[in-house]
Amino acid sequence: MHAGKIVLVSKSAYTPEIGETLLRQLVEDKIELFCAVGVDTANWEDALDWLCIGPEGESIHFIITTSHPDESIEEVISFAETWRSDRACEVEVVYA
């Protein structure tokens, strides 16, 4: 089970083979915030957004997603820590 706020540090471009299993798990764990930093952040963010949409276009789970291509890992962690959440959530850093 993942924490409610995720900072993904990507070391490579998003491909379904590399990231889909992880992103599906984040949706299932009902995280609230997803911040991508590192390589190909916009595509990691888009991939998670699409996984939150069901086959009929319905919302499976709403997640705030952000990409931070030009920021440091420390800046993104700080952003996630200050993000106001409806529940008590820790920030978890995940590498992919």
C-alpha positions as a Python dict, from the first residue, in 0.01 Angstrom:
ca = {
    (1, 'M'): (0, 0, 0),
    (2, 'H'): (142, 335, -106),
    (3, 'A'): (124, 663, 86),
    (4, 'G'): (-133, 925, -12),
    (5, 'K'): (121, 1158, -172),
    (6, 'I'): (367, 1018, -426),
    (7, 'V'): (675, 1183, -572),
    (8, 'L'): (784, 974, -869),
    (9, 'V'): (1147, 1019, -969),
    (10, 'S'): (1164, 893, -1326),
    (11, 'K'): (1496, 781, -1464),
    (12, 'S'): (1359, 689, -1807),
    (13, 'A'): (1081, 777, -2047),
    (14, 'Y'): (737, 635, -1971),
    (15, 'T'): (639, 315, -2148),
    (16, 'P'): (357, 83, -2043),
    (17, 'E'): (613, -194, -1988),
    (18, 'I'): (807, 21, -1741),
    (19, 'G'): (530, 207, -1561),
    (20, 'E'): (178, 76, -1607),
    (21, 'T'): (186, -177, -1322),
    (22, 'L'): (312, 85, -1076),
    (23, 'L'): (60, 347, -1190),
    (24, 'R'): (-231, 102, -1171),
    (25, 'Q'): (-127, 20, -814),
    (26, 'L'): (-131, 390, -725),
    (27, 'V'): (-488, 419, -855),
    (28, 'E'): (-592, 108, -661),
    (29, 'D'): (-429, 249, -346),
    (30, 'K'): (-636, 568, -394),
    (31, 'I'): (-350, 811, -360),
    (32, 'E'): (-442, 1181, -357),
    (33, 'L'): (-137, 1350, -510),
    (34, 'F'): (109, 1238, -779),
    (35, 'C'): (413, 1452, -861),
    (36, 'A'): (651, 1346, -1137),
    (37, 'V'): (1008, 1474, -1147),
    (38, 'G'): (1297, 1365, -1368),
    (39, 'V'): (1275, 1224, -1720),
    (40, 'D'): (958, 1245, -1933),
    (41, 'T'): (743, 1384, -1651),
    (42, 'A'): (454, 1496, -1871),
    (43, 'N'): (405, 1147, -2015),
    (44, 'W'): (417, 986, -1669),
    (45, 'E'): (153, 1235, -1556),
    (46, 'D'): (-65, 1175, -1864),
    (47, 'A'): (-42, 798, -1826),
    (48, 'L'): (-171, 816, -1469),
    (49, 'D'): (-449, 1055, -1574),
    (50, 'W'): (-567, 806, -1839),
    (51, 'L'): (-564, 517, -1591),
    (52, 'C'): (-808, 713, -1373),
    (53, 'I'): (-1070, 693, -1650),
    (54, 'G'): (-1286, 384, -1688),
    (55, 'P'): (-1387, 212, -2015),
    (56, 'E'): (-1709, 414, -2040),
    (57, 'G'): (-1531, 743, -1966),
    (58, 'E'): (-1629, 742, -1601),
    (59, 'S'): (-1392, 849, -1326),
    (60, 'I'): (-1236, 554, -1144),
    (61, 'H'): (-1053, 767, -888),
    (62, 'F'): (-956, 1136, -888),
    (63, 'I'): (-586, 1207, -835),
    (64, 'I'): (-420, 1548, -852),
    (65, 'T'): (-127, 1505, -1092),
    (66, 'T'): (161, 1740, -1152),
    (67, 'S'): (483, 1727, -1351),
    (68, 'H'): (800, 1911, -1254),
    (69, 'P'): (1052, 1873, -1538),
    (70, 'D'): (1279, 2160, -1432),
    (71, 'E'): (1273, 2125, -1054),
    (72, 'S'): (1491, 1935, -811),
    (73, 'I'): (1370, 1630, -623),
    (74, 'E'): (1396, 1830, -300),
    (75, 'E'): (1172, 2108, -439),
    (76, 'V'): (907, 1858, -548),
    (77, 'I'): (914, 1676, -213),
    (78, 'S'): (869, 2011, -38),
    (79, 'F'): (574, 2090, -268),
    (80, 'A'): (413, 1755, -188),
    (81, 'E'): (470, 1798, 186),
    (82, 'T'): (290, 2132, 185),
    (83, 'W'): (-1, 2008, -30),
    (84, 'R'): (-317, 2020, 177),
    (85, 'S'): (-492, 1684, 192),
    (86, 'D'): (-830, 1568, 320),
    (87, 'R'): (-659, 1294, 519),
    (88, 'A'): (-328, 1262, 696),
    (89, 'C'): (-87, 1154, 422),
    (90, 'E'): (283, 1098, 417),
    (91, 'V'): (499, 1170, 113),
    (92, 'E'): (650, 862, -47),
    (93, 'V'): (932, 887, -301),
    (94, 'V'): (916, 618, -571),
    (95, 'Y'): (1183, 559, -837),
    (96, 'A'): (1102, 428, -1183),
}
